[in-house]
Amino acid sequence: MTLLLILACTTQTVHPTAEKTPMNPVEMSDDGPPLDGDLQSWLESSSGLIQLPVEVRRSVLGIEGGTVVGTELELRLDDTRMGIGLADQLRSVCPDEGTCVVWLEGEYGATLPEVIDEPRPTFSVQKVISRVEGEPTNARVPITASAPAGR
């Protein structure tokens, strides 16, 4: 009984990069960095949540990697933060395809220290948003975020 009372009285701190839920809506804007510019430099100089349109390559062994749509930026996709792995989530979005073009939400950089020599930069995926429709020209950022000056 005491345990239930303690749990009921605790509060949760909401971080601006927390997962989007009805209790913590993170509105995203299409005013992120342009995909045809130097996206990698922008990502390296920024931090926080971002949504990228990614062509994800799959095999029978799982996720091979991804390429940001409209660029040559190859990514290692880290799904450590996801409760259900990226490969499993993509099965419902693109069930029979070897590649799947989707909006992925996450942060640039590895969740955990890299233990393998990986030449591709890492994108830590937190959520699959939807299939990409049309040809996106910009990444999506939280409405409260802004691009660094000169980008």
N, C-alpha and C positions, 0 to 999 in steps of 0.2 A: 504494500500500500504506500509506504513512504517513497519507494523508488518511483512509482507512478507520479506522485506529487512533485518530486524533484524534476523529473523529465518534463512535466507540464509547465513548470515555471522557468525553464531555461529559455534563453533567447538565441536566435541565430543571427550571426553577422552576415550581411549580404555584401559580397564583393562585386565591383562593377564587371569583372570578367567571369562571374559565376554563370553556370548553365542557365539558359532561358527557361523559366517556368512561369505558371500563372502568378506566383508570388514574387517573382523576380524577372519581369520582362526586360529584355535587352533589345531595344529597337535598333535595327541596322539600317544604314544608309548606303546607297550606291556611290557615294562621294569619296570612296577610298582611292588608293593609288591606281593610276591607269595601268592596265595590263600590258600596254605596248611600250611603256617607259622602262626605267631601270627598277623593276619590281623587287628584285633581290636586294638591292641597296636600301630601298625603302623598308623592307622587312627587317633587315639587319639593324637599322637605326631606330626601329620602333619596337614597342612591346604591347602586349595585350591581345584581346580577342580580335579576330578577323575572319571573314568568310572568303574563301577562294574557290573559283570554279576549277575543278580538277578532273582530268581524264585519268581515272584509276585503272591500272592494268592488273588483271587477276589471272591466276593459274589454279590448277587443282591443289597446289600447295598453299595458296593464300594470296595475299597482296604482294605484288612485285614492286610497286611504286606508282608514282603519278606525275603528270605534267600539267602545269597551270595552263588553262585554255588560252590560246592566242600568244603563247610565249614558248621559249625553249627551256624554261626553268623546270628541271627534273627535281622531284622531291622524294625523300624517304618518308613514308607515312607511318607515324608512331600512333598506335591506338591504345596505348597503356592507360589513358584516362577514361576510356570508354568501358561501360559496364558490359555491354555486348560488343564483341569485336567488329571491326570495320568490315571484314569479309562476310560475316554473318548478316550484318545490316544491309549490305549491298545486294544480297540475294533476293530481298523483297523489292528492292528498287529496280534492279536490272537482273532478273533471274537467269537469263540464258546467254548473257553477253560476256565476252572476254574482257572488254573494256566497258567502263561505266562513267559517264560524264555527269558529275554531281557538284553541288555546292557543299563544301566541307567547312565546318566552323572549328576553330582551334587557335593555337598560338604557334608562332614561328620559333623553332628550337626544340630540342629534345626534352622530354619530361624527366628522364633520368640521365645520368652521365653516359655518354656513348662508350661502349666497350669494344666496338668493332671499328675498323678503319673504313669509314664510309665517306666517299667523295661528295655524295649528294647532301644538300642541306635537309634538315628534318622539319616536318610540320607535325605538331602534336594535335591530332584530331580529337575533338570532344563530341562532335555531333555531325550526322549526315542531315543536311537541311532538305534538299530536294534535287531532282534532276535539273540540269541546266537547260533552260529554254532560250532559244535565240543565240546571239553571239554577244556575251557580256564584254564590256569595255573597261570596267573598273572592278576592283575588289570591293567588298562591303566591310564597313567599319561601324562600331557603335556610334550612335548619333552624337554622343558626348565627346567622341574622339575627333582629332583633326590630324591631317597629314603634316609632317614636319615642314618647316618653311623651305621654299624652293623646290618642292616636289610637285 
